[in-house]
Every structure is written in C-alpha cells, then in structure tokens.
Amino acid sequence: MSRLIFVFMLIPLVASLSLADGFTYTYSSIVGTDNDVIILIEWTPTMIDPLCAPQPCCYNEVPADCCHYIVFYANDSGVYYVTYAYNVKAFASENGTYLFSDVIYRAYSGCFQRLGGVSGKAKFVFPYVVTMISNKLLVYHLGCTMRKIGEVPVTSKCTFDLSSRSLIVSCPNGTRRFALSGSRMVEVPAVKRWVVLGTKRPPVVQGKLENDVLVFSNGNRTYKILSKELLPYLYDSKELKFLTGVFMKDALLILPPTMDYEYCIYNGTFSSKLRSTSPLSNSEFVVYDFKLSEFKPVYAFLYNGTLKSIPLFLPDGKYFKPLAPLDLWVEFLLYLFE
C-alpha cells in the first residue's frame, strides 16, 4: 500500500519507429469538513490517437485506460496517502465516513481508520451499511468501529430500502420495518423518513497573485503567502495562479496544479508537451520538450503562518509513485462480514 506503480504500454504509431505515452491527472472530488479533507485524484494513462499515425508525432491524446483514483487524506498535521482504487463505484461521506470501492474508512482529526470491506449486494446510507448475503441481510453501523447491529432473514425475492434511520424489507409474504440506531435495530409498525444529508464540501478557491504575494480568500479569512516560498516546488512561476486553496479550521491546504503530459520518440528523436492548469481556471501553462529527467515530486502545502511542503507523488511519464506518508496513527481494523 505504501508503494504504487502504474505501468503503461508503449504504442507503435508509425511501423516500429514511433513510440508514445503520457498521462493526465485531475481532482475528481475534494470533500470533508473544517478538520478533515479527502482529495480524490483521477489518474488517466493516455496514448496518441491512432488517427495521427501518418504524422511522426501528433499530440492528439486519447485515454488508454480509465478510472484510476488516488486517495489522499489531509488534516491540520499533514497530507497522507490512503489508498489506490480502480473504477470507484461510490464516493460518499457523512460525519467523516467515506467509501472507496467497497472499502469503508472513517476520518478523525488525528488519523484515518479503515473500518472494513463490503461484499455481496449492498446499500450505503451513512452511517449504515446493509448487505445481502445468501439468505440474510446484515446491518452495520459505522462509528468509531464498524458494528453489526442486526440481521434479517430474506429470500432472493425480497428487496430492501435503506434510509439514514430506517430499513424496510419487502418480501412476497409482507413488509417489515426497522428503526436503526448506533447499537441496535428495532422492528416497528411504521418508520418516519429522514432526508439523507449531502456530501460536505469545504470552501475551495483559486489563488490570486498580487505583486509577489499569492492571496487566498473565501470572504471570511484571507491568507497571504510570499511567492518565493512556493517557487522551489513548481516548474515555473506561471503555475502560481493554478494553486488551489482549501480552507480548513486552523490552516489553509494548498493543492498543486493539475497536469497533462505526453511524449513521443520518433526515429530516435524525443519530443514532449507538459500542460498545467487547475479545476477553477480557464487557462493553462505549456512547456514543450519537457525531459523525463526533469520531473520532480508534486507537492501540496499547509499554511497557518508557516508554510509546510508535503510531497504527494512522483510522475515520470511512465510510472506513478505516491510519496505522501501513511499516517503513523492509522488503524487498519478489519471487520469481516459473516
């Protein structure tokens, strides 16, 4: 889990003389509260469009694969690597609980805890998970741990509906209703419906460069950082305007520009293009003939009067390696479903 590598295919474009490869990454989701933030980065390996084949190096990229996600967790102490997930089928949170590809995590101000995995036909309405396995429904509450609070016998012809406080099981022989709590489930004749809360999102803003100072403001708070403190971690000063600020309770989390890279080797000649931008920007910064050896770690930052730099990952055109540490206080407590 502490090491992640993506291996891409080299695609021949013109007989055996031309090879091309590349990648793009962008922020798929930034969610959380004032104390904890989850950053979901979508990574897409790319290849040159086959329609470009008559040309030596045609920069018209198409996805070679999809649905790679890198998950980071941030709090006031740092930014931490959580997991790599392929083809994420759900990403939801309520009260600090998150789901990534059938694995459930809970965020705390000091750590990030794996609660367990889910198999079978399942429904998630946090803080509850219900999964149908064989001839029974298993009901779990997600709190500091993942606790089983009950089960209901069913058949393959039964269906079930889950809300944030209730479970309704409909079978050919009738309908049963259960009120849910953190410690138990109780069958009742009728259940009041509750509205499921939406995903919480912290304030996210684009940095603005004023002379030699980068300013982040959400209307209530303003952070000002000297650009010279950030420049050593960027490829060019033009990338400053692509830094994204996430307002946390006691600090500002600064996320790096998103990146798009493609390169081609034709008859022994190397050419490439590196583009930087951000989800909140309509412009981009482009560097041509960017050498593979020039890649350096991609950094995030925490600022609360002092700038703290945190390396997130290292791309090199062909591989991807996470660099952000695993939280030393992460508890991997796995509760297996029966």
Protein Blocks (a to p, Z undefined) as FASTA:
>chain_A
ZZccdddddddfbljlbccdddddddfbdcddfkbccdddddddddddfklmmpmbacdd
ddfbehiacdddddfkbccdfbdcehiabdcdeehiaceehiacdddfkbccdfbdcedj
dddddfbdcddehjaccdddddfbccdfbdcdddfkbccdddfkbccdddfkbccddddd
fkbccddfbdcdddddddddddddddddehjaccddehjaccdddfklmmmmpmbfklmm
mpccdddfkbccddddddddddddeehiacdddddddfkbcbdcddehiafklpccdddd
ddehiacdddfbdcehjaccdfbdcdfkbccdddddZZ
